[in-house]
Amino acid sequence: MTVLENVQVASHFGRKNITRTAAARDYAMQVLARVGLDHRADMLAANISLGEQKRLELARALATDPELLLCDEICGGLSPTETRTMLDLLRRIRQQGTTIMYVEHDVKAIMAVCDRLMVLNYGQKLAEGSPHEIQNDPSVIEAYLGKAGSQKKGRSVA
């Protein structure tokens, strides 16, 4: 399927309940413009870059007009430039009124885009608060950096 067809299909299943093909196409193009992919509309989705594929995933979700958007490791595998682009996009989506729940292991990405954080340690809540509170929380520092400053596995920050 093309990039446009991917988003067009998603538009049929959202809160807007778009049933007419022309309306779905127009709406899908608006969503693609929102995520910066309108210039790729006629390309096969399989032929776009990983960063663009991640934005296409986001566009499909946005085409459903969600009140809450769950993003799970959306920056995984992206270059630093692609990560910045994605974080800017998430900020704009949030500013436009969509609540975002973002699960991510990239602490820099989380600190750059989240208002509130919850840190999990082996599935248990370790801390909750603003980015400033979390980055200065002694239990978070110890769990993620350890006393010697080495990274530990099995931790999640959300």
C-alpha positions, 0 to 999 in steps of 0.5 A: 500500500502507498503512504496515503492508502495506509492513512486513508484506511485508518481514517475510516476507523476513527472518531470522525467515522469518515466513510466517503472515499474522497473525504477520507483521501482529503483527511489523510492528506491533511494528516500526512501534512501534519507529520511531514509526509505529504510529499511521500503520499504516492510512494509505497510505504515499504520504500520510505526510510525508517524515520518516515515509517515511524512518522507513518505509524504516527499518522495512521494513529492520528487519522483515528482522531485519538484523545489519547495517543500511546507511543511505545519506543517510537524513537527506537532505531532512529538517528539523532536527527530523526529523533529530534524530528519525532520529538518536535512532532510529539510536542506539536501533537500535544500542543494541539490537544492530544494527550500522549502516553510515551513509553521510552528507554531513551531518557534524553527523549523523555526529558525533552518532551514529557511534562510528568514522568513515572519511573519503573524499576523491574515493573515497580513504580520507583518515582513519579514527578516532573522531569527535574524532580526525576533527574534529581531523585536519588533512587532513580539515579541509583537504579539507573546509574548504580553507585559506580555509574554503570547502566543496569538492564531491565529498567523502564522509564515512562 
